[in-house]
Amino acid sequence: MNCFLLILPILGWNIGLTTRLPEAFQQEIFWRNISPFLTYGENGSRSIVLALTLLMPLTISTKTQKAGVFLYLGGIAIYFTSWFVLIYFPDSEWSNSLAGFMAPAYTPFFWLMGIGLIGDSFYFNLPCKRLYFIVTSIIFLMFHNIHTITIYYETH
């Protein structure tokens, strides 16, 4: 087992519900007029994050890993809630605010950091193991949040 298993609920959620998000989140709008630098940075760092989870064994035995599970589960709850509000209350003040619109872009920080705490090693010997995943996740989130801010200002 590896930490990619922790990504599966997120992938399932995203695949199953993306089309239910407001129009600004639909592919034809969300990816329109995005610079190649931002597109490649976001997709490239996302791919590396996913690949790293495949290389991280899934074990939960240390206090840090157990704390990571709580952070991961809490992060998923916050992330799913951010989508729920946008789907079911798209005209609310929250959904139309910058913070509400961007919530699905910044709330992954919590579940990604949870995975970073859970995955304390790779299948091969590499120093500073957590650091690679955490730094790559932060880079992905920077690109993803800049992308989402761009779309917010284009559509609101």
Secondary structure as the mmCIF struct_conf table of DSSP 4:
data_model
#
loop_
_struct_conf.conf_type_id
_struct_conf.id
_struct_conf.beg_label_comp_id
_struct_conf.beg_label_asym_id
_struct_conf.beg_label_seq_id
_struct_conf.end_label_comp_id
_struct_conf.end_label_asym_id
_struct_conf.end_label_seq_id
STRN STRN1 ASN A 2 ASN A 2
HELX_RH_3T_P HELX_RH_3T_P1 CYS A 3 LEU A 6
TURN_TY1_P TURN_TY1_P1 ILE A 7 ILE A 7
HELX_RH_AL_P HELX_RH_AL_P1 LEU A 8 LEU A 17
HELX_RH_3T_P HELX_RH_3T_P2 THR A 18 ARG A 20
BEND BEND1 LEU A 21 LEU A 21
HELX_RH_3T_P HELX_RH_3T_P3 GLU A 23 PHE A 25
BEND BEND2 GLN A 26 GLN A 26
HELX_RH_AL_P HELX_RH_AL_P2 GLN A 27 PHE A 30
TURN_TY1_P TURN_TY1_P2 TRP A 31 ASN A 33
HELX_RH_AL_P HELX_RH_AL_P3 PRO A 36 LEU A 54
TURN_TY1_P TURN_TY1_P3 LEU A 55 LEU A 55
BEND BEND3 MET A 56 MET A 56
STRN STRN2 PRO A 57 PRO A 57
BEND BEND4 THR A 62 THR A 62
HELX_RH_AL_P HELX_RH_AL_P4 LYS A 63 TYR A 88
TURN_TY1_P TURN_TY1_P4 PRO A 90 ASP A 91
BEND BEND5 SER A 92 SER A 92
TURN_TY1_P TURN_TY1_P5 GLU A 93 ASN A 96
BEND BEND6 SER A 97 SER A 97
HELX_RH_AL_P HELX_RH_AL_P5 LEU A 98 TYR A 106
TURN_TY1_P TURN_TY1_P6 THR A 107 THR A 107
HELX_RH_AL_P HELX_RH_AL_P6 PRO A 108 ILE A 118
BEND BEND7 TYR A 123 PHE A 124
BEND BEND8 PRO A 127 CYS A 128
HELX_RH_AL_P HELX_RH_AL_P7 LYS A 129 THR A 155
#
